[in-house]
Amino acid sequence: MKKLFICCLFSLSISLASYGQEGFSVKAGVNNVSISIDNDDDFFGDSSDSELGFFVGAGYNFVASETFDIEPSILLSFVDDLTSLYIPIMAKYKVSEDFNIQAGPQINYLLEDLPDGEFGLDIAFGAGYQIDANWFVEARYGFQVSRGGDFGDFVDINTLTAGVGYRFN
């Protein structure tokens, strides 16, 4: 199932690359994953934890209009014991030539050996700044909307990412 999912994503990326675009990019940076657990227990109560890690990945920016772009990405996140694959599809509104604000859905897939709840859906928002023709920085926060299985009934996983990227024009 995992191989089929990754093959489908790769095929989608290749087919999308054939349309008008601004360019392929590579990205890397730091991320902070916060996990909140609702124990439904008066004695133990709720608990939360936050872990710092890093991510690497790639994306492709499609120009939709003068002020609007769409950028799907595939990011591999490494945080202590929680390796994940993130697939944000960000709509980017260009506030100026160099600055943009971003929002969109973000699919996440936990690559750890969990019995249930590997897939999740986030709503992410953030901002980006184009330093020059190739280099850019961006940051975003993803709020978990849903997670599959029983795992999602009591666990929330939210993610803050900040990184730098290089766009091949």
Beta strands, then each sheet from edge to edge (+ up, - down):
strand 1: 23-37
strand 2: 47-63
strand 3: 68-78
strand 4: 84-94
strand 5: 99-110
strand 6: 119-130
strand 7: 135-147
strand 8: 155-168
sheet 1: 1+ 2- 3+ 4- 5+ 6- 7+ 8- 1+
end
